């Protein structure tokens, strides 16, 4: 900086010095973001693979994948300490949501206690959206179970879907707070009603087949 410029500022200082701390903060944020992004993508991929394992009834495989995903989320939290703006940019929420969905799907299908928000270490909005999507994911398992003829188990799964929906419709806050929960809940309602219809038809068909079998035995 020229002497004239310093004189104009009224102080003996360099413009580079003025922005040094800001530059350092942006460098730190950029590095934290670049380190967190691939981990978030890995969490999403691990969670998707865990759900596939659950539908194949490979519960231990699903648990192992989710254990790794949970470790990655812990790393993300550590990386973004002091960078709340990056943490709340959206991609961490998406990773947490997918992790919650997979964890809850595993619990519902395997018959174990469902983890809560604190168990998973995720945010409220991510947890609730994951819960809604896990309930929707139960449709696939229910239909697989229905093909095996286990109607009683199907009714238990439908009851879980019903209970989740009944709770989620009571959470009425702006989408900016809930991460679009209202839309996710509306999607669950459509899945729930379609599944209820499929199960009702199957139960009636099964009852009719039993009556026909009983009639055939009497003839």
N, C-alpha and C positions, 0 to 999 in steps of 0.2 A: 504494500500500500504506500502511496506517495505521501510525502510530508503534508502536502496541501489537503489530501483526503483525510488524514488523521486530524488535521486542524479543523476541518469541517465537522468531524464527529465530536470534536471537543475533548477527545481522550487519545492517549497513546495506545492504540490497540489495532489488531489485525482482524479483518472480516472472517478469515479462516478460523480464528479463535472463537468468534461468536457462534459459529455453527458446529464446532468440533463435538460438543456433547450431543447435539441433535443427530449428527452423522453417526456417532457411535451407537446411539439408541436404535436408529434405523437398521444399522448393520446387525445388531443383536436380534432385532425382531425378524429380519429376513432369514438369518441363520436358524432361528428357532422354528420359523414357519417351514423352511425347507427340510428341516429334520423331522417335523411333526407330520407333514403331508404323507410321505410314503408309509409311515406307521399307521395312519388312519386308513389308508387304502388296504393295508395288510389286515387290519382289524375287520374291515368289511368283507374281505375275501375269506378270512378264517371263519367268520360268523356264517357266511353263506354255505361254506363247506360243512360246518357243524350242523346246520339245519338239514342238509342232504344226508348226513350220517344218521341223524335222528329218524328221518323217514325210512331209512333202511334198518332201523332198530339197532344201530351200532352206537349204543349209548356211551361206551367208554371212549370210542373215537371222538364222539362229539364233545365229551368233557375235556379231552386233551387239547382239542383245537380251541376250545373256549378258555382253557387255562393260559394258552399262549396269547390269545387275544386280550385277556385281562392284563397280562404282563405288559403288552404293548400300550394299552391304555394308561397304565401306570407310568410308563416312560414318557408318554405324551404329556401327562399332567406335570411331570418334573420339568420337561423341556419348556413348557409354557408358563412356568411360575414368573410372575412379573409382566406377563404379556396377555392381559385379560382381553384386549381387543382381538388378538389372534385366536385365543381360546374360544371366543364367542363369534367367530367369523362364519361358522356354519359347518365346516368339515369335521370338527370334533363332535359336534352334535350328531351328525350323520353316523359316524363310527360308533358312538355310544348307543344310538338307537338300534343299529343292527346287532350289536353285542347283546343288548337287552332282549331283543326279539329272539335271538338264538338261545339265550340262556333260559328264557321263559318257555319257549317251545320245548326244549329238552325237559324241563321240570314237568310241564303239563303232560307230555306224552309218556314219560317214564314213570309218572306217578309220585315224584318226589316233591318236597316242599318248594314252592316257588320263591325265588330270591326277591327281596325288595330293593328299592333304590339304593339304600345304604350298603347292602350286600354287594351290589355290583359296582358301586363307586361311580355312578353316572348321574347326570342332572335330571331334574323332575320331568322336564318336557321330553327328553330323550327316553326316559323310562316309560312314560305313559304312552308315547307313540309306539315304542317297542312292544308294550303290552297289547295294544290294539292289533298290531301286525302279527303278533304271536297267536292271538285268538283267531285271526283270519287264517293263519297257517294251519290251524287244527283241522280245517276243512279237508285238506288232502289226507291227513292221517285218518280222519273219520271215514272218508270214502274207502280207503284201503281196508279199514277195519270192517266196514259194511260188506265189502266183497267177501270177507272171510266169514260172514254170517254172525258176528258178535254184536248183536243189536244193543244189548245192555251196556257194553262199553261205549258204543256210539252215543247212547243217551247221556252217559256221563260226560263225554267230550262236548256234546251240545250244551249241557248245563254249564260247563266252564265258559264257553263262548257267550252264553246268555248272561252269566254273572259279570263277565268283563264288560260287556256292552252296557249293562244296567248301571254299573259304576261310572263308566266313562261319560255317559250322557249327563251326569250330574256335575261334571267339571266344565264350567261355563266361564271362560276367561278369554281375552283377546288372543288371536292367533300369534301375535308378536310375542306373547308370553308362553303359549303352549306349543309353539312350533308347528302350527297347523293341525292340532289335535282334532278339531271339529271335523275336518275333511277326512282324516283317517278313521274317525269313529263312524262317519257316514258310510265309508267303504265297508267297514266291519258289519254294519247293519245289513247291507246288501248281501254280503257273504253269509251272514247268519240266517237270513230269511231263505236264501236259496238252499242252504244246507238243511234247514228245518223241513223244507218241502221235499227234498230228496229222501231224507230219513223217514218222513211220514209215509211217502209212497212205498218205500221198502218195507216198512213195518206192516202196512196194510196188505201188501203182496204176500208177505210171509204168513200173515194170519189166514189169508185166503188159501194159500197152499196147504196149510195145516188142515183147514176144513175139508178141502178136496181130498187130502190123504185119508182123513177120517171117514169120509163118505165112501171112498174106494174100498176101505177095509171092511165096511159093512155090506158091501155088495157081493 
